[in-house]
Amino acid sequence: MFYGRSSIDEQFKIALDKIVSNHIVYDYSKVIALNNYEAKQLINAGVPKQKIVIVPNGVNLSNYNNLPPKGALKKK
């Protein structure tokens, strides 16, 4: 989630999340995370665990069974 950010940026975001998230999610009944990693980030930011629901992105993997050979797109 912090790709390309400096550690100072990352620390600032974590601190801001801890300060702001408690106020933002106070009235929410649920907060959606895409996976366990994101859920842990929300917990670390102060979101109560009981408010977090994991709902992964829906992707039909069978749509990607017949991909072109590796390098074909680059060659084209």
N, C-alpha and C positions, 0 to 999 in steps of 0.2 A: 504494500500500500504506500510505502514511502520511497518508491524508486526515484532516484535522481535528486533526492533532497539531502541537504546537509544534516548533520546530527543536531545542529542548533534549530533548524526548521522542524525537525522531527520532535525535539523536546518541546518546542513552542506549541506545536499542534497537540501533543499529548496533554500539556498543561491547559491549553484552551479547551480541549474536549472535556477535561475533568471539571473545569469551572462552568462551562456552558451547558454541557449535556444534562447535568442534574436538573437544571431549570427547564430545559427544553422537553425532556421526557417525563417530567413530574406528573403531568396529566395524561400521558399516553397509557393506554392499556397494554399495548404490545409494541415491540421494536423488532423489525425484521433484519436478520443477518443472513448472508448468503451461504456461510459455512462456519465450521467450528472456529477457525482462525479469526474471522470477523467477529464472532460472538465473544471470543476472549478479549478482543480489542474493545468492544463495547463495555464489557465487565470492567476492564482496566480503566475505562473512561468514566466509570461510576454508574453505569446503567445496571439496575438490579437484575440479577440472573433470571428471576421469575418473569420478567417482562420480555425476555428475548425469545424469539421464535425463529428457528432456522428454516428458511424457504429457499432452496437452491434454484438457480436459474434453470428454466426448462429448455433443454436442448435435445432434439431427437437425433441420437448418434447414428442411427441407420441412414440418415441423409448424407453421411460422410464415409460410407463404406467403400465407395468407388471413386476415390480421389485420383487425380492424375499422378504419374510417377514423380518422385522427388526430383526437383530441378526443372520440370517441364514448364512451369510458369515463368521461371527466370529465363529460360532459353527462348521462350516465345517473346 
